[in-house]
């Protein structure tokens, strides 16, 4: 199964129906259980750090609605892109605002991966 979104593809035909994904060429730090990448933009703010935090919060809101709480941890996500640009809000802004966008694949944390493996292969 081929997907043209930034070189992402389903790992194996047998796993494709479960919705697990990995980047073309494999993981930088070993295999992870991830869902397809999600893209989110946050609200504008004068501080780039705060604007990035709002973009991550918007991403987490999308992830929890689409995949549930197990994938909510942004630190476990496979981050594809994070960038902040000047925001165009209203006319004649005195304050220079930034709006950030994140693109990341939500992944299970190692602890959640263990739970997932135990649920799939009970002993």
Residue pairs with C-beta under 8 A, 6 or more apart in sequence:
1 9
1 10
1 13
1 16
2 9
3 9
3 10
3 21
3 36
5 36
5 37
6 23
6 37
6 80
6 103
7 23
7 24
7 25
8 21
8 22
8 23
8 24
8 36
8 37
8 105
9 21
9 22
9 24
10 16
10 20
10 21
11 20
11 21
11 22
19 35
19 36
20 33
20 34
20 35
21 34
21 35
21 36
21 37
21 105
22 31
22 32
22 34
23 78
23 80
23 105
27 78
32 76
32 78
32 107
32 108
32 113
33 107
33 108
33 112
33 113
33 116
34 77
34 78
34 105
34 106
34 107
34 108
35 63
35 66
35 67
35 71
35 105
35 106
35 107
36 105
37 78
37 80
37 103
37 104
37 105
38 59
38 62
38 63
38 66
38 103
38 104
38 105
38 106
39 59
39 101
39 102
39 103
40 55
40 56
40 58
40 59
40 61
40 62
40 101
40 102
41 55
41 58
41 99
41 100
41 101
42 51
42 52
42 53
42 54
42 55
42 56
42 57
42 58
42 99
42 100
42 101
43 51
43 54
43 58
43 99
44 51
44 87
44 89
44 97
44 98
44 99
45 51
45 54
45 97
45 98
46 95
46 96
46 97
46 98
47 98
48 84
48 98
48 100
51 84
51 87
51 97
51 98
51 99
51 100
52 82
52 84
52 100
52 102
54 100
55 82
55 99
55 100
55 101
55 102
56 74
56 102
59 74
59 102
59 104
60 72
60 74
63 71
63 72
63 106
64 71
64 72
67 106
70 108
70 112
71 106
71 107
71 108
72 106
73 109
74 104
76 106
76 107
76 108
76 109
76 110
77 104
77 105
77 106
77 107
78 104
78 105
78 107
79 102
79 103
79 104
80 103
80 104
80 105
81 101
81 102
81 103
82 100
82 101
82 102
82 103
83 100
83 101
84 98
84 99
84 100
84 101
85 98
85 99
85 100
85 101
86 96
86 97
86 98
86 99
87 97
87 98
87 99
89 97
108 116
